[in-house]
Amino acid sequence: MQQAMRVEVAQHAGVCYGVERALKLAEEAAANSAPVHTLGPLIHNPQAVEELHARGVEVAASLADVAGGALVIRSHGVAPTILADARAKGLDVIDATCPHVSKAHEAAEMLRGQGYLIVVVGEADHPEVAGIVAHAGDGAVVVESAAELPKPLDAQRVGVVVQTTQSVRRLAEVALALMPNVRDLRIMNTICAATEKRQRSAEELARGVDAVVVVGGRNSGNTARLVEICCSVNGRVHHVETSDELDPAWFAGVGSVGVTAGASTPDKQIRGVVSAIEAME
């Protein structure tokens, strides 16, 4: 008889404070207000967003889609002009921007005020990055890697702000590429502590098990980063949103499985995946 697989969950995995706070604010709004909209998905977890929908929280693509009631600003934050326009429209604005994202906004505004050209390390099409750029002002440069830096970079005073869910490794690569070419370089490490803890835990876990399952939305940047980190040290890494996606074939000959999850993954989704793996023979 084959020995049962050992399943180990990363020390730091799943929902962070910012996501937990955003969910709580949206749930409270649903209980006390009507109608309630979020400007874009509240968090990058389709299952959690669907549960909010069942409680009466609708997703709006833009302010034009919100006629009245409460508007919850998602955890990724928005441009200052959107907040002003929403209030001018008479909406009850509930700002669920993650406090760590707000710190990135403040860092971008500070560097902008001091006359730095701002480089934002992050995904150009991510809503959090769009919000940071809006605070950074005209001329901000967005790069996801050192290879994307403009050559030459037309500035001698450069300030760097980073998407809160990026990896320290990626930030360091961009900083090292800038150093030889910039006279005055300021690095604002705005990666949140929860992200760093999840990334370190995921790497440690992936090194000590035969296979890894990463749980989280496919539209979640921080979950994608965990997949990337695990893949760098383990050749058997699988990304799922729910336990329904697990394939028993992934675990053939596997003695130990590590499970980690992005910062927008509720605990019950992690528990569901762990239980499903443990039930496999």
N, C-alpha and C positions, 0 to 999 in steps of 0.2 A: 504493500500500500504506500502510495506517495505521501511523504510527510507534508503536513499542512503548511501553506505559505505563511511566513511572518510578515505582518503588515505594520509599518511604522509611519507615524504622521510626523511631519517636520515640527520642530519646537515652536516655530513662529509660522503660522499659516492662517489664511482666511481673513475675514473682515477686519479692517482697521478702524480706528476711532472716527476718522472722517466719514467713512461709509456708514458706520453704525449711526452716527449723528444725523446724516442726511436721511436715512431710512426712518429714523424716529421722527424727524421734523415733518416728513411727508405723511407718515401715518397719523400724526397728531392733526395735521391739516385736514386729512380725509375725514377724521372723526368730528371735526369742529366747523368745517367750511364746505361750501358747495357753490360753484364747481371748483375743482382743484386741477391745475395743470403743472407739469414740469416742463421746463424749456429744454427739450431734448431728453434722452433717457437719463433718469436721475443718477444711475451708476451703470457701469458696463457689465451688467449681468442680466441677460434676457429673462431668466426665470424670476428673479426678484422684481423686475419691471412689470412682468405679467401679473405677479401677485398684487402689486400696487394698483394695477389696472382693475383687478377684480374688486378692489376696495374703493374704486371711484376716482383714482388718480389717472388722468389722461396725459399722454405725451403730445406736446405741441412742437411743431418744427420751427415756429417763429412767433414773435409777439402778435403778428397779424392774425394768428389762429386762436388768440385768447381774447374773448369779448369782455370777460369780467371774472370776479371771484379771486381766488388765491393763486399765486404763481410761485412755485418752488424753484429756486435757482439750483441747478444740479451741483454735485460735489466738485465738478471740474472748473467751476467758475465761469464768468462771462466778462465781456468788455464793460467798462464803466458806463458807456453810453446806453447799453441795453438796460442796465439797472435804472438809469435816469428815465429812459423812455417808458419802462414798465410802471414806474411810480407816477409819471406824468399822465399815464393812461388811466390811473385810478385803481390799479390792481393792488391787492394785498400781497406785497412781495415778502417771501420767506427765503432768506438767503442761506442756503445749505452748502455754500462753498466750503470745501475742506480748509481748516485753519492753516494747514501747511501750504496749500495752494495760494491762500491769501498772502502768506509770507513771501512767496515767489513774486506775486504782484507788487508787493512793497519794495522788494529788492530791485525789480525792473524799473520802478518809478524813481527810486533813489539814484540808480546809475544814470538814468536818463537825465535827471536834474543836475547831475554832476558833469554832464557833457560827454559821457562815454558812448561809443558805438556798442550796441548790445548784441551779443551772440546768444541765441537761445538754443540749448542742446535739447532736442526732442523731435517728435514726429510732427511734421508740418501740418498734417491734416487732423491732428488730435484736438478736440475742443479745449483741453487744458492749455495747450500751446497757443491756440488762438487767443485765449484770454490773457496770457502772459505777454504776447506780442502787442496786444491792444494797450497794455500798461507801459510797454517799452517804447512805443511811439514809432514814427516813421523811420525807415532805414534799418530797423532791426533785421538781423540775419538769422535764419533758422537752419540748423544742421542736425542731422542724426548721427553723423560720424565725422571724424577729422578729414576724411577724403572729400567731404562736401563743402569745406571751407573755401570761400572765393580766393582766387590766386591772381594778382595780389589782393590782400585785404586792405582796402583804402582807408586805413585809420591807424594811428599810433596809440590811441587810448581806447582800450576795449574792455568791456565788462561782460562777464559770462553769467547767465542764469540758466538753471537746468530744470526741465520737467521733473516734477516730484517723484515720478515712478521710473526714472531712468537709472542706469547702473553707474556706480562710482567708476568702474573701469572705463565706460564710455566718456564720462566727464573728464577723466584724467587724460585720455587720448587726445581730446580736443584741446585741453589746456596745454599739453606738451607740444602740440603742433603750433599753437599760437605763440608760445614763449620766445622763439628765436626772431620773430617778426614784429613784435609789439613792444613799444617802449614802456607803456603803463598798462598792466594787465591786472584786473580785479576779478577774482573768482568767487561767486556767491554759490556755495554748495546748498542748493535748495531741495536736494533729495530728502524726503522725509525719513525719519528714523524707522518707521514701520516698514517702509520699502527695503531699507538696508538690512534690517533684521530678517525679513522674509527671504531676501536673496542669499544672505549668508547661510541661513538654515537650510535652504533648498540645495545649495551646493554641497554642504556637509552631508546632508541626507543622501544625495545622489551618488556620492563617492562610496557609500557604505552598503548599498543595496544592489540587487541584480537588475531591477527595473523600477521605473518611476512613473507615477500617474500625477499629472498636474490638473487640478480642477479649477475651472473658471471660464468666463465668457470669452468667446473667440474675438469679440470686439474690445477686449480688455488689454490695454498696453502693458500693465504691470504683470498680468498673467503670461503674456507673450515673452516678457523678459525672463520670467521663471523658467519657461520652456527652453529658452535659449541657453540660460545658465546651466540647467540640468543636462542638456544635450552636449555641452562642452566637456562634461566629465563622465557621462554615462551613455551608452549606445542604445539603450532601450527606454525611450521616453515617449509617453503618450499623453495627449492633451484631450480632455473631455469636459463637457459642460455638466453632464449628469451621468448617473450610474447606468442608464440605458445604453450608453455608447460603449461600454466596456466589452471587449472581445476576449473570451477565454483563451484564444490562440496566442494572445500577447504574453500569457503567463506560463506557457509550456516550458517545463524545465526550470522554472524560476523558484528560488527558495525564499527570497525576500523582496518585498515591494515597498517602496517609499511613496507616500502620498503628501503632496503639498498643494497649496491653493493660493490664488491671487487675493489681493486685498479687498476685492469686491465680491468674494464668494462667501455666502452665509454658511454658518456651521452645519446646518442640517444637510446641505449639499455635500459637504465633506463626509459627514457621517454616513450618508447614503452610499457614497462610493466605497468607503472603507467596509461597510457591511456587505456590499455586493462582492467585493474581492474576497473577503473572508469566507463567503458562502461557496466559492468556487472550489471544486475538488481538484 
